[in-house]
Amino acid sequence: MGPLAQKIGQEHDLYASVLIAQAALESNWGTSELSRIHHNLFGIKGTWHGRGVSMTTQECFNGHPSIVAGIFKSYMDEKASLNDYVAVLDQPMYAGVHRKNAGNYRIATSFLKGRYATDPMYDQKLNQIIAGYRLTQFDRPIIPNDRSSAGKSEIVSHHRRPHSGSTLVESTMPHSAHRGSKKVNHHTWLPVAGGIGSVGVLEVLRRLYG
């Protein structure tokens, strides 16, 4: 996924390293039901074209974890998940994540804490993944005619921004055990989500667009 994330980052003024780390953390390294079955790599709440799934999720309020029910977007494929992620971060409330406003990836991950996720250690977990897997290599500009990025799929967003009355909900990623999950078919825009993930193997990212 490296070259693809690098391309997305350059086109949308985002840190590719942060994108990859969030996908790894939010999908619990490709093991969560939400990522495997519903292609939701970033733990985004709401419905996508009327498709959503009800799952339990762990959120942190005032430093205390709590288990609550939530509705998460169910995508057609991983590319749709990436498109929607870009659309979410294009919202004004996430301006501080963009490279023009964040001098390095640590500033960007710090801005995500408390906005994208309720986990008080969210930025530290992302920073650990980025440093451990040396993901900053994908933050470098793409060299023209670079073979590593040739032929990769282009991410184009076709999603509308939420109207001024839309509800923003902060949450954490669903638990790995989702018994009794069920689909819902009403449309909502609840774009904010976050994760309390565990470190593992970057399997889900290697599968994408490979």
C-alpha positions in Angstrom: 0.0 0.0 0.0 3.0 2.3 0.4 3.1 3.8 -3.1 -0.7 4.2 -3.1 -0.7 6.0 0.3 2.2 8.1 -1.0 0.1 9.2 -4.0 -3.0 9.9 -1.8 -0.9 11.9 0.6 0.7 14.0 -2.1 -2.7 14.7 -3.8 -4.6 15.6 -0.6 -1.8 17.2 1.5 -1.8 14.3 4.0 1.0 12.3 5.7 1.0 8.9 4.0 2.7 7.5 7.2 -0.3 8.6 9.3 -2.8 7.1 6.8 -1.1 3.7 6.8 -0.7 3.7 10.6 -4.4 4.6 11.1 -5.5 1.8 8.8 -3.3 -0.7 10.7 -4.6 0.5 14.1 -8.2 0.9 13.2 -8.5 -2.5 11.5 -6.6 -4.2 14.3 -4.0 -5.2 11.7 -6.5 -6.7 9.4 -8.1 -9.0 12.0 -11.3 -7.1 12.8 -14.6 -8.2 11.4 -15.2 -4.6 10.4 -12.2 -4.6 8.1 -12.4 -8.2 6.8 -16.1 -8.3 6.0 -17.1 -4.7 5.7 -13.9 -3.3 4.2 -13.9 -0.5 6.8 -10.2 0.1 7.4 -10.5 3.3 9.4 -13.3 2.6 11.9 -15.5 5.2 10.4 -19.0 5.5 11.9 -22.3 6.0 10.0 -23.6 4.5 6.8 -22.2 4.4 3.3 -24.8 4.5 0.5 -27.3 3.2 3.1 -25.0 0.4 4.2 -24.0 0.1 7.8 -23.4 -2.5 10.5 -24.2 -2.4 14.2 -21.3 -3.4 16.5 -20.1 -2.9 20.0 -17.2 -0.5 20.4 -14.9 0.6 23.2 -14.8 4.4 23.8 -12.9 6.3 26.4 -14.7 9.0 28.5 -12.8 11.1 31.0 -10.0 8.5 30.9 -12.3 5.5 31.6 -13.1 2.9 28.9 -16.7 2.1 28.2 -18.4 -0.4 25.9 -21.2 1.1 23.8 -23.1 0.2 20.6 -22.3 1.9 17.3 -23.1 1.8 13.6 -20.2 1.6 11.3 -20.0 2.1 7.5 -20.0 -1.0 5.4 -18.1 -0.5 2.1 -18.1 -2.3 -1.2 -14.3 -2.6 -1.1 -11.2 -1.2 0.4 -10.9 1.5 -2.3 -14.2 2.9 -1.2 -13.0 3.0 2.4 -9.9 4.9 1.3 -12.0 7.4 -0.7 -14.3 8.0 2.3 -11.3 8.4 4.6 -10.0 11.2 2.4 -13.4 12.8 2.3 -13.6 12.8 6.1 -10.1 14.4 6.5 -11.0 17.0 3.9 -13.5 18.5 6.4 -12.5 21.8 8.0 -12.4 20.2 11.5 -9.4 18.2 10.4 -7.4 21.0 8.9 -4.7 20.6 11.5 -3.9 17.1 10.1 -2.9 18.4 6.7 0.8 18.9 6.0 0.5 22.6 5.4 -0.6 23.0 9.0 1.4 20.2 10.6 5.2 20.4 10.4 5.7 16.7 11.0 3.6 13.5 11.4 3.8 13.8 15.2 1.9 17.1 15.1 -0.7 15.5 12.8 -1.2 12.5 15.1 -1.5 14.8 18.1 -4.2 16.7 16.3 -6.1 13.5 15.7 -6.3 12.7 19.4 -9.6 13.8 20.8 -11.0 14.5 17.4 -10.8 11.3 15.4 -10.6 9.1 18.5 -11.4 9.2 22.2 -8.4 7.0 23.1 -6.1 9.3 25.1 -3.1 7.3 23.8 -4.2 7.4 20.2 -1.3 9.6 18.9 1.3 7.5 20.8 0.0 4.3 19.3 0.2 5.8 15.8 3.6 7.2 16.4 4.9 3.8 17.6 3.6 2.1 14.4 5.1 4.9 12.1 8.5 4.7 13.8 8.6 0.9 14.1 7.8 0.3 10.5 9.7 3.4 9.2 6.6 4.6 7.4 8.0 8.1 7.0 9.7 6.8 3.8 6.2 7.2 2.2 6.0 10.9 3.2 8.6 11.8 0.6 7.5 13.4 -2.7 6.8 11.0 -5.6 9.6 11.1 -8.2 8.2 11.5 -11.7 8.2 8.2 -13.7 8.9 6.3 -10.5 8.3 2.7 -11.2 7.2 2.0 -7.7 4.1 4.1 -8.1 3.4 3.4 -11.8 0.1 1.8 -12.6 -1.4 2.3 -9.2 -5.1 3.0 -8.8 -6.1 6.6 -8.4 -8.2 7.6 -5.5 -11.1 9.9 -6.4 -13.6 11.0 -3.9 -17.3 11.3 -4.9 -18.7 11.9 -1.5 -20.6 15.0 -0.5 -19.5 16.9 2.6 -22.0 16.9 5.5 -24.4 19.8 5.9 -24.0 22.1 8.8 -26.5 20.1 10.9 -24.6 16.8 10.5 -23.7 15.0 13.7 -20.0 14.2 14.4 -19.4 11.3 16.7 -16.1 10.3 18.3 -15.6 6.6 18.9 -13.0 3.8 19.0 -12.6 0.8 16.8 -15.0 -2.1 17.3 -13.9 -5.1 19.5 -12.5 -8.1 17.7 -15.4 -10.2 18.9 -18.6 -8.8 17.3 -21.3 -11.3 18.2 -24.7 -10.6 16.9 -23.7 -7.8 14.6 -26.5 -6.7 12.2 -26.8 -4.5 9.2 -28.8 -1.3 9.0 -30.0 0.5 6.0 -30.7 4.1 7.0 -28.4 7.0 5.9 -26.5 9.0 8.4 -23.2 11.0 8.3 -21.2 10.2 11.4 -17.7 10.5 10.0 -15.5 10.6 13.2 -14.1 7.4 14.6 -11.0 6.2 16.3 -9.3 3.1 17.5 -7.7 1.3 20.4 -5.8 -1.3 18.4 -2.9 -3.7 19.0 0.4 -4.1 17.2 0.6 -7.0 14.8 1.4 -7.6 11.2 0.7 -5.2 8.3 -1.3 -7.9 6.5 -4.3 -5.8 5.5 -2.2 -3.1 4.0 -0.1 -5.6 1.9 -3.4 -7.0 0.5 -4.6 -3.7 -0.8 -3.9 -3.0 -4.4 -1.1 -5.6 -4.4 
